[in-house]
């Protein structure tokens, strides 16, 4: 099961009455408390790792070892452990010295214990953030491929794409990345950026299919004050924002023809003009494009400019779908498992053998993005110590079999001699069958049934079992 351990607290003070009071207060609030009247003993226990500690509360002035000396000594082997100092001396100089030595906070005696609790909670939060950052850093370092952090893959197709990205990273040639949605085209674009001379400059990505044409133009090129209603100030576009860096135009195949013409001009002239301005501005960014479409066919259909296609298609890079990269599924799954365990603060042991087999057998039509979403859902919802087969999505092939069984069941209901149905009941049953067969798509269902949408809506309301499934 997923557990969250109680936070542990070390208390250090030579005042035994105060030590007892604070120990009782924090224990009642679920803390694991270790109390020491001598800072030397506490330091030895923490250094030898005999105890696990999240926060330390220490008096400033004590015999044998002061609070300041304790902090200096503990920083020699633990740079992040939060230490809160208590003192009856409230001078500014003492506070500055304590913070300079590495104290997280500085509280005055007589103590306001609820306020001390707030300080402890803040320290815990800070410590947790630091641990997560370190864990994420380690996670990315563990998955270092060709000098790229967090890039995972060992299949031949994946390696070929990344190696080609590396070879062209310092060139000025235009690059277009082909691949299905969710296959990792942006990973390749970032590899071109990170492996080249522009790695310290901005990498700016935008999805051309996700933003309306009028808004996309202003996002790319920027606008001048008063250029249109609502333009109360000027705004730089992404081409300018990515100064000396990279602009990644994802799903370029969905770009409107008018914007295709403007993009062609940008690529040819290396200049842009903000909306509402007459002056041109030089741009220094590299443009990388990607698409899931066959642009040759889009050119033939008249949906994509031929001159732009030839301009972009200097160096094509293909990103294979995940179903053709079976060797990458388990490493990616294990990476996503660690990532989402960290994000959600849970501790899972891994995947069951059955789950691993299922991960490799699923078609993953949504590619890496679908796999990532599936692992995140499994991490959040599983109530076991590991991700099991029933935590993963259903196999579409099994769903088809289930639908076939439902179809057979429909025939059984219609032709069962012991079950006489009225024409009205038969109509409702058939409408329900077609609706489910079309995955609850009303437009296609109405078309298959030869009725208009309004009629379909009315009939669906009459069918109680189906009404519960409407989207």
Secondary structure, DSSP 8 states (H G I E B T S, - for coil): -------EEEEE-S-HHHHHHHHHHHHTTT-EEEEES-HHHHHHHHHTTSS--SEEEEESS-SSS-HHHHHHHHTTT-SS-EEEEEES---HHHHHHHHHHT-SEEEESS--HHHHHHHHHHHHHHHHHHHHHHHHHHHHHHTEETTEET----SHHHHHHHHHHHHTTTS---EEEE--TTSSHHHHHHHHHHTSTTTTS-EEEEETTTS-HHHHHHHHHEE-TTSSTT--S-EE-HHHHTTTSEEEEETGGGS-HHHHHHHHHHHHHSEE--BT----EE---EEEEEESS-HHHHHHHTSS-HHHHHHHTTEEEE---GGG-HHHHHHHHHHHHHHHHHHHT-----B-HHHHHHHHHS--TTHHHHHHHHHHHHHHH--SSSB-GGGS---HHHHHHHHHHHHHHHHHHHH-TT----HHHHHHHHHHHHHHHTTT-HHHHHHHHT--HHHHHHHHHH-HHHHTT--
